[in-house]
Amino acid sequence: MCRKIRGAKSLPKRVGKVLLSVALILPLSVAMLAQVTQEKFTSPTAERDGQHDFDFEIGTWKTHLRRLAHPLTGSNQWIECNGVSVVRKVWDGRANLLELEADCPGGHLQALSLRLYNPQSRQWSLNFSNSSGGTLSQPTIGEFKNGRGEFYDQETFRERATLVRFVISDITPNSCRFEQSFSDDGGKTWEVNWIAVDTRVTDASDSAH
């Protein structure tokens, strides 16, 4: 039994009922608030659907390409090429095909990149090939965030396990930049070895220059 506090006066019945109601409701209200707060911070947010990330690139582009002649050797010898890239939409944007034709000091370059969207992982795989090899390379995989695409894979280069990073950035309606880098120290440092800057062709006469 609860003992009365010495010197305390008995409370009116109406006041006692009000206090009892508050005492019963308060723990319930606190519990409900805690539950709502927890749901707010733990409910999964809707994942971004990136199946149209490459729509900006559909069309014809003039390409200025710079390629490092001897990656991961300390060399700073760059090869420069100029050409035209054509990007076509496939599967209503869930895939696309880029075809590149460029003239380089060592000859004519013919290359393509097949980009495929995985709706389960919500990521893209970029698959590169050129006419001299005739096979698709190991894909780089990644996604776009805040207008920038980053894609990664691991390959063997000069008999060493090498990380590859491919970045698409500086995207505007009429220009964009592509950059490939290698790392042979587990991603601590990166060396850029491929830079392409594309400018959209606005009419047929532009593609001839």
N, C-alpha and C positions, 0 to 999 in steps of 0.2 A: 504494500500500500504506500501511496505517496504521502509524505508528511506535509502539513501546512507550514509555511514559512512564518516563524514567530513574528508577530507585529504586523502582518499583512492583513488587510481587510478583505472580506469576501467580495468578489466582483459581481455586478449585476448579471442576471442570467442571460440577457440579450447580448451584452458585451462578451460574455464567455462563449456564446455560440458563434459570434463573429470570429473571435480569435481561434476557435477550434476549426472553423471552415478555412481560415487562412493557413493554419498549420497543416491541414490536409492537402490543400491545393498547391502550396508552395513547392514541396518536393516534386509533385507531378509536373509543374511548369518548368522547373529547372531541368528535369529529365527530358522533357520534350524539346527544350531549347538545345540541350546537349546533342540530342539525336539529329535535329535539323542542321546544326552546325557541322556535325560529323558528315552528314550526307552531302552538304555543300562542298566540303573539301575532299571527299573521297569518291564522289560520283564520277565515273569516267566521262571525259569530254569527248565530243564527236571527233573522230579522226578525219583529217583533211583528205579529200578525194583529189588526187593529182593527175587524173587521167588526161587532162587537157593542158598539162604544163608546157608541152612543146608546141601548142597552137601558134604561139608568137613567131615561130620560125618557119612556118609554112610559106613557101615562095622561093624566089631566086635571089642569090646574094653574091656580091663580089667578095672574094676572100684574099686577104693578105696573110700569108703563112710564114712563120719563122720556126725552124727546127734546129735543135742543138745537134751538131754532127756526131759528137762522142759523149753521150751522157755518162755521168758518174766517173769521169776520168780527170776532172779539174780543167777540162778544155773549155774555152769560151768561143769556139768557132761555130757560128750560126749560118744556116742555109736559108735563103729567102725565096719564096715562091709566090706567084700570083695566079689566081684562077677564079672559078665560078662554082658555087654550091647550089644545088637544087634540093629542096626538102618537100616531100610529098606525104600527105596524111594517109594513114591506113587504119582500118577498123574504127572510123569516126573519131580518130585522135588517140585511141588507146595504143597505137603504134605509129611509127613514121620512119621514112627511109630518106637518108641524106646521101646524095651522090656528089662527089667532089672531083673536078678536073682542074689540074694546076700545072703550070710550066715551072720547072725547077732547073737549077744549073746542071743537075745530073740526068735530066730527061723529063718526060711527061709523067705526071702522077695521076692515077685513077684510083679512087678510094670510095668506100661507102661506110655508113654507120646505120645499123638497124637498131632502133630504140623500141623496147617492148615494155608495156606497163603491166605490173602484177597487181590485180585488184585486191588480193588477199593481204599481201604485205604493204600495199600502197607505195611500192618502190618501182623505179625504172632500172632496166638493164640496158647498157649500151654495148653493142657488138660491132666491132670494127673489122674491116677487111680491105685489102688492096689487090689490084689486078695481078701483081707479081707473086702474091702468095696463094690467092684463090680459096682461102679458108677464113672462117670467122675466128677472131681472137677470143681469149677468155673475157667474159663481160665485166665491165665495171658497174657496180650497183649502188644506187643511192636515191636521193629525192631532192626536191626543191623546197627551200624554206626562205621566206622573206625575199623572194625574187632572185634567189641564188641557188644554183644546183651544184651539189657535191656528190661525187661517185668514186668508189674505191674498189680495188681488188689487190690480190697478191700474185706476182708472177716471178719467174726465174729469169734474171737478166745478168749476163756475164757470170753465170754459174752461181749466183747468189739470190737468195729469197729477197725480193724487192717489192715494196708497197707502191702502188700506183694510185694517184689521185687525179681526178679530172674535174675541173671546175668550169661552170658556165656562169658568167657574171656580166655586169654593166649592160643589162638588157633594156633596150628601148624599142619603140616600134620599128626603127630603121637601122639598128646596130646591135651587136653583141660581141662578147669576147669568150674564147675558149682557151683553156690553159691546162696542160698536163704536166705533172711533176712526178719524180721518182724519189723514194727514200730507201736507203739500204741500212739504216740504223734503227728500224722499228718505228719510224715516224717522228724521231727527235728533230731531224732536219730534212728539208725537202729541196730538191733541185728542179727548177722549171726546165723542161726540154722541148715544149711544143706550145706555141702561141699562135692563135688564129683570130684575126679581127675581121668580122663580117659587116658589110654595108649593104642594105637592101637595094635591089635593082628595081627602079620604079617604072622603067619602060624598056622596050626591046633594044633601043640604042645604047642604053647603059651597059648591058651585058656584053657588048662588043668591045668595050674599052678595058 
